[in-house]
Each structure stands twice: as C-alpha cells, then as structure tokens.
Amino acid sequence: MSRIPTQQFPDMSKASVPERIHYIREGAYFDTSARRALRNRLDELVQAPSDCDNKLVFITAPAGMGLTRILEEFATQHPQVTNGRSGKQIVPVVNELIHPSGDIIDYCDALRANLDIPGYGPLVRQTSYSKTLELLGHLGTRLVILEDFHRIYSFQKRQRISYQNYVHYLMSKYDIRVVLTGAPRIWRWAMEDEQILGRSLQLKYRAWTPAEDDFIEFLEGFERWCPVKEEGGLSSDPKLRRAIITKTHGICKTVMQVLTGFAIYAIVSDRERLDLDTWLKYRDQDLPV
C-alpha cells in the first residue's frame, strides 16, 4: 500500500547505536487517514448549525487505541482565543476527564481551574455547578468532550445521574454538542434512553486487524521514522503484520511497545532491518520492551 506521506521524519540511520536507541525510546506519533477522519468528524460538530440532529456523539474504543491523543490533537485545532474588539475570551472546545471521585462538583472545579477564566476561580460547592454551566455559555463553547465516560458506571447512581443531567443541560439549554468517549459499554445509555438515542451518533474506533488500512498506514509511518539501515517488510508483509497483531491483539499502545523492542533488537543485533526473519529471532529472545 503506497500513500503520499503526511509526516516527515529526520534520517537517523547513520547516527551511532546509542543515539538511535535513544531516538527510538523517545517515540513518535504516527498520524493516519482514520485518525484524521475522526478529527474531521469532530470538527463538523463544532461547525454544525444549531438544529443538527446529532448533538451527542459516543466514541467507543478499547483502552490503548490512542483516543486521548487524537482528542488532544483535535483540541489544539480549536484553541482559546480573545475577541479583538470586545476582549471576550472564546473557548470553542472544552476537553475534561470524568473526575475519579464521581462527584460532578469536583469535575466542575477541575474544569474551571483548567480554563483559568477571571471571575470563575474557586467557588463554594452550592454555586460551582451552575456557575460552570454559565461559564461555558459565556465562553461560546461549541463542543464539550468528556473522556473516560465509562467511569460513571462505577459511581453511585446519584453521581451517574448527575453526569447524565449535565450532558442534557449542555445540549438542551446551551446548545452545546457533547462527545463522550470510553469503552464500548458507554453506548448502553443511548440504548436505554430513547430521547438520547434519537439525538446520538456512535463512532467506533476498533482494535486493528492485520489487513486494516489504518494499521498498515501506522506501520508505514513507523518504517519512515525508524532509524534502521536496511529496508524491510514491516507494512508490506502479511505474515509479519499478522504476527504483530497476534502478539498485541491490535491495541495501538501495545503495538508501539512491541515495535520499539523490535526496532532496538534489529539495531543491536546488527540485522538492521524490520522483516519477518528478524521478527522471529526477536520473538524467540522474549526480551522485555
């Protein structure tokens, strides 16, 4: 599979072995068409007219698929700005994790602290929730992202309902789109609530399979970045792709960890290529990443 690369990396293949190993351990982020498409879909939510049907989007993915990084990349495309004439601050996208305490007030306090807007600092608990909603309306926020929404299913019922009511308020009273991310079970809410289901869209980011374009494009990025001296078959060899998926179950974080060890082994063993033969020898070593 051949594509025009969207990312360029320095050629480190002629550097010393210690320098190359350090470079590999530093890691890199490999963008793919599927990741860009997901960010573009979120961008459409920010630009959508107020009468759009899907004001609530569930993005489900197994842990370790890099969803947090994708959302961070998206948020940087919509930074906080200041209106030149009025001096009013505009925050089009707010991304805040579900608070581990389960208390919506703790979430509100953390959100305001991160935004750091004058006049909306520490508040008494009785006004924290209402002032946070007021602040999001004041800032012209178009999209609120609640990461790790599956956490609410480990909270007490009243805490879970508080988060669900918060989502309702954002959409109904403030016309703010909401993105909920987490494990596939977060879609359960939509399946149990017809009103939510009618306003919702589910986007699934699944674990990779050997022939999946997203996985192959990720491997192509790794090949361009990896400072081995010889060309291998990391992205082009179906047997090697299948072996990597078998070992990692297609989870992005685990794939990156395994490829890091594989690349270092290829260098220190002086094989200098990422191919099936090198993989089999690396696998037999059973070396820690």
C-alpha positions in Angstrom: 0.0 0.0 0.0 1.6 3.3 -1.1 0.5 6.7 0.1 1.9 10.2 -0.1 3.4 10.6 3.4 1.8 13.3 5.5 4.6 13.3 8.1 8.3 13.7 7.6 11.0 12.5 10.0 14.8 13.1 10.2 17.1 10.4 8.8 18.8 9.0 11.9 20.0 5.8 10.2 23.6 7.0 10.1 23.7 8.0 13.8 25.5 5.9 16.4 23.9 3.0 18.0 23.3 4.7 21.4 21.9 7.8 19.6 19.5 5.6 17.6 18.3 3.6 20.6 17.7 6.9 22.5 15.8 8.2 19.4 13.6 5.1 19.3 12.9 5.2 23.1 11.8 8.8 22.7 8.9 7.6 20.5 6.8 9.4 17.9 3.2 9.9 16.9 2.1 8.4 13.6 -1.0 10.1 12.1 -3.3 8.0 9.8 -6.2 8.7 7.5 -8.6 7.1 10.0 -7.3 9.4 12.8 -7.6 12.5 10.6 -11.1 11.4 9.5 -12.2 11.2 13.2 -10.8 14.7 13.9 -12.6 16.0 10.8 -15.9 14.5 12.0 -15.5 16.2 15.3 -14.7 19.4 13.5 -18.0 19.1 11.7 -19.7 19.1 15.1 -18.1 22.4 16.0 -19.2 24.0 12.7 -22.7 22.3 12.6 -25.8 24.5 12.7 -27.8 24.6 16.0 -30.6 22.4 14.5 -28.3 19.4 13.7 -29.7 16.1 14.7 -26.7 14.5 16.4 -25.8 16.8 19.3 -24.3 13.8 21.2 -21.6 11.6 19.9 -20.3 8.4 21.6 -16.8 7.5 20.6 -16.0 4.0 21.7 -12.7 2.3 21.7 -10.7 -0.3 23.6 -8.2 1.1 26.1 -4.8 1.8 24.5 -6.0 2.8 21.0 -4.7 6.3 21.3 -8.0 8.0 21.5 -6.8 10.6 24.1 -4.0 11.7 21.8 -6.5 12.0 18.9 -8.7 14.3 21.0 -5.7 16.3 22.1 -4.7 16.9 18.5 -8.3 17.9 17.7 -8.4 20.3 20.7 -5.2 22.1 19.6 -7.0 22.9 16.3 -9.6 24.9 18.3 -7.6 26.9 20.9 -8.9 29.5 23.2 -8.9 32.9 21.5 -9.7 36.5 22.5 -12.0 38.7 20.5 -10.0 41.7 19.4 -12.8 44.3 19.8 -14.5 43.2 23.0 -11.7 41.4 24.6 -14.1 38.5 25.3 -12.5 35.1 25.6 -13.8 32.3 23.3 -13.2 28.6 24.1 -14.8 26.6 21.3 -13.8 23.2 22.6 -13.5 22.0 26.2 -12.0 18.6 26.9 -12.1 17.4 30.5 -11.8 13.9 32.0 -14.5 12.5 34.2 -13.4 13.1 37.7 -12.4 9.9 39.5 -14.2 10.9 42.7 -17.6 10.6 40.9 -18.7 14.0 42.2 -19.9 16.3 39.4 -18.8 19.3 41.6 -15.2 18.0 41.6 -15.4 17.8 37.8 -16.7 21.4 37.6 -14.0 22.7 39.8 -11.3 21.0 37.8 -12.8 22.2 34.5 -12.8 25.9 35.7 -9.3 25.6 37.1 -8.0 24.4 33.7 -9.8 27.1 31.8 -8.5 29.7 34.3 -11.0 32.4 33.4 -11.0 35.5 35.7 -14.0 35.7 37.9 -14.6 31.9 37.7 -12.0 30.6 40.1 -12.7 28.7 43.3 -16.4 28.7 44.3 -18.5 27.3 47.1 -20.0 23.9 46.3 -23.5 25.3 46.2 -22.7 27.5 43.1 -20.0 25.5 41.4 -22.3 23.5 39.1 -24.5 26.4 38.0 -21.5 28.8 37.5 -19.7 26.2 35.4 -22.7 25.9 33.0 -22.9 29.7 33.0 -19.2 29.9 32.1 -19.5 27.5 29.2 -22.3 29.5 27.8 -20.4 32.8 28.3 -17.3 31.4 26.5 -19.3 30.5 23.4 -18.3 26.8 23.8 -19.5 24.7 20.9 -18.2 21.2 22.0 -17.6 19.6 25.3 -15.7 16.3 25.5 -16.0 14.0 28.5 -13.3 11.4 28.3 -13.5 8.1 30.1 -17.3 8.3 30.4 -17.4 4.6 31.2 -16.2 5.6 34.7 -19.7 6.7 35.6 -20.8 3.0 35.7 -18.6 2.5 38.8 -20.1 5.5 40.6 -23.1 5.7 42.8 -26.4 6.0 41.0 -27.0 9.6 42.0 -23.5 10.5 40.8 -24.1 8.8 37.4 -27.4 10.7 37.0 -25.7 14.0 37.8 -23.3 13.5 34.9 -26.2 12.4 32.6 -28.2 15.5 33.6 -25.1 17.7 32.9 -25.0 16.3 29.3 -28.7 17.0 28.9 -28.3 20.6 30.1 -25.4 21.3 27.8 -27.3 20.2 24.8 -30.8 21.5 25.6 -30.2 24.7 27.4 -26.8 25.8 26.0 -26.9 24.2 22.5 -23.5 22.7 23.1 -22.6 19.5 21.3 -21.2 16.7 23.6 -18.7 13.9 22.9 -18.5 11.0 25.3 -15.5 8.7 25.0 -14.7 5.4 26.6 -15.2 1.6 26.5 -18.0 0.3 24.2 -20.4 -0.1 27.2 -21.0 3.7 27.3 -23.4 3.2 24.4 -25.6 1.5 26.9 -27.0 4.8 27.9 -28.4 5.5 24.4 -29.9 2.1 24.2 -31.7 2.6 27.5 -33.0 6.2 26.7 -35.0 6.8 23.5 -34.5 10.5 23.8 -30.7 10.2 24.0 -30.7 7.6 21.2 -32.6 9.9 18.9 -30.0 12.6 19.3 -26.9 10.4 19.3 -24.3 9.0 16.9 -21.8 6.3 17.7 -18.4 6.2 16.3 -16.3 3.1 16.8 -12.5 3.0 16.8 -11.7 -0.7 17.0 -8.6 -2.7 17.7 -6.6 -3.2 14.5 -6.6 -6.3 12.3 -3.7 -7.4 10.0 -5.2 -6.2 6.7 -6.7 -2.9 8.1 -5.7 0.2 6.3 -5.3 2.2 9.5 -2.8 -0.4 10.9 -0.9 -0.6 7.6 -0.6 3.2 7.5 0.6 3.3 11.1 3.3 0.7 10.1 4.3 2.8 7.1 4.8 5.8 9.4 6.9 3.7 11.8 9.1 2.5 8.9 9.8 6.1 7.7 10.6 7.1 11.3 12.6 4.0 12.4 16.4 4.5 12.1 17.4 1.1 10.8 19.8 1.0 7.8 18.0 -1.5 5.6 14.6 -1.6 4.1 12.3 -4.4 5.5 8.7 -5.5 5.1 7.0 -4.2 8.2 4.0 -2.8 6.4 4.1 -4.9 3.3 4.5 -8.5 4.6 1.1 -10.0 5.5 2.7 -12.7 7.7 4.7 -10.1 9.7 1.6 -8.0 10.1 -0.4 -11.0 11.3 2.3 -11.9 13.8 2.3 -8.5 15.3 -1.4 -8.4 15.7 -1.3 -11.9 17.3 1.2 -10.7 19.9 -0.5 -7.3 20.6 -4.2 -8.0 19.9 -4.3 -5.0 17.7 -4.0 -2.5 20.5 -2.1 0.6 19.4 -0.2 1.2 22.7 0.9 -2.4 22.8 1.9 -2.4 19.1 4.1 0.6 19.7 5.7 -1.0 22.7 6.4 -4.2 20.8 7.7 -2.3 17.7 10.0 -0.3 19.9 11.6 -3.5 21.2 11.7 -5.0 17.7 13.5 -1.9 16.3 16.1 -1.8 19.1 16.7 -5.6 18.6 17.2 -5.0 14.9 19.9 -2.4 15.6 21.8 -4.1 18.5 21.7 -7.5 16.7 23.2 -5.8 13.6 20.4 -7.1 11.4 19.3 -3.5 10.6 16.0 -4.4 9.0 12.4 -4.9 10.1 11.4 -8.1 8.3 9.9 -11.5 9.2 13.2 -13.2 9.8 14.3 -10.6 12.3 10.9 -10.7 13.9 11.1 -14.4 14.5 14.6 -14.1 16.1 13.4 -11.2 18.2 10.3 -13.1 19.3 12.4 -16.1 20.3 14.5 -13.9 22.5 11.5 -13.0 24.5 13.1 -9.7 25.5 11.3 -7.1 27.7 10.3 -3.9 26.0 
